[in-house]
Amino acid sequence: MGPMESTSRESASMLPSTEKSATGQSPAAPSNAAPSNAAPSNTAPSLINWDLAASAAARLAPAGPVLSKAAIGEAVDSLRRLADASVPHVHEITGLEAARDLRDSSVLVVDRASWAKANTQSFAVMLKPAMQKMLDNRRGSLSPAAANVSGAITGSQLGAVLAFLSSKVLGQYDPFAALAENSTAPAAGRLLLVAPNIVAVERELNVTPEDFRLWVCLHEQTHRVQFAAAPWLRHHMLEQIDELSGHLLGNVDTLMERASAAARSLKDRSVNGNTPGRGAILDLLQDPEEKAAISHLTAVMSLLEGHANVVMDAVDASIIPSVKTIRQRFNDRGKDRGVIEKFIRSLLGLDAKMRQYSDGARFVRAVVDVAGMEGFNKVWESADHLPTEPEIHDAKLWLDRMGL
């Protein structure tokens, strides 16, 4: 079986099948417009109402580009086909044999509401241990009614954040989908390609749709291959996220106060032209243990994003004829963002994520220059081989530790 033969059978269009004014933004999407996983039940007291978060995100998400029913179908079919076509290139560039067989995960083409719904399910998986600890610690002092009110407020706030993000994300590999309550996702997770956003950006950049979509698929499919090559990575990240969320949420009584202070400080520094280290609200919510956990996750995310960017940049005009134009216009697009969007991006750490792309890519290229791709691929062998944050910024430290 070829690298992606199973994908076309497992893929499902998550876009509503009826014609409407904006892709993925129908008032009443049919049942297949959301991931098949049922959201975690809210019958028990919960500190976050995940169903409310998903519905709020769907309601608040900005309208997508105007597309006819035929254009929606073409976009979905194109993205499915190019997702398949990208994997042999990922295999050739990375040398990872995991790219030969990805049957344990799937590719879904989704709208903005479906992306938000999927993320509430993944967040529920990632935060479940920390949330349970908080409920246990506050048992007796927090009534079910108070927990439900708190969950509704937090769910609405999370929904607003997801609504903003839902118009920015082009694709996302979700390794935690199979762990969600009542999940029917494949064991290794699923790749989500957010069709309205891909179409919106290709129009904004005025680039060839076929070329841009393949370029995006190369990046996103690399993430899928990374987790296939390192099957231990999903649980390792869950452990790290659990540790970090436990620290951050452990002092829940002062969390909002600290968050407000962080936001005020971030605004002041933005006005003065000073950029925070990571640009995220987490920068100001750290004790030494939090700093260590954040440092590790930052290094891992920098590795994953940087590696995917290196794969994108390794293709030439023989694969994507207009790749140089795409790179230039995509890299320049952030210069035109408004003041409010720039602030929100800084608050949420999106600009920090962009730095992870560049920092991680420099690390990957530096390692490959010395040890080749085969040497670099030692990083997928175990958690002990993951680079630290200092090593991300000085690849020689990692090369020396690995004996390369």
Summary of the structure (lengths in Angstrom):
residues: 404
radius of gyration: 20.9
end to end distance: 34.7
largest distance: 65.2
contacts: 1366
relative contact order: 0.11
helix: 67%
strand: 5%
